[in-house]
Amino acid sequence: MTSKERAMLRSRANTLRTIFQIGKQEIGGNLIAQVDGALETRELIKLRVLETSGLTAGEAAEQIAAATASTVVQVIGTRFVLYRESRTLPVDKRIRLE
C-alpha cells in the first residue's frame, strides 16, 4: 500500500464509528470471525483497545491484521483502523484506492 492510498483511507476513517472494543479477554476466534465478517462487508473498520486490556493498540492491531489478512492503516492512542479489500462486494461498492 502506498502512502497516498494510506492517507486516503485515514481520511475516510475519520468519520467511522468504532465497531469493536478489545477488553481484558484475549483476542480469540470469535472476535477474529466478527472482524473478518465486518472487513468483508465494510472493507474499512475502526477498533478500540480498552484500558483494561493487557495489549496496546499497536499490538492488538498487528495480531488482528495477521489473523484476518488485513492491513493496519493507522494506530492513534487506543484506536486503530484496518483495511482489507472485499471479495464479495460488487466492484462498484468497493473502496477505490487511487
Number of C-alpha atoms within 10 A of each C-alpha: 8 8 9 11 13 18 13 14 20 17 10 12 20 10 9 13 10 14 11 16 14 20 15 12 10 12 15 9 10 9 15 16 13 12 21 20 14 17 21 17 17 17 19 24 21 22 22 22 23 16 13 10 15 15 19 16 24 17 13 23 25 16 13 20 21 12 15 18 14 19 19 19 24 20 20 10 11 17 20 22 24 26 24 22 19 19 12 9 14 8 10 7 10 15 17 11 12 8
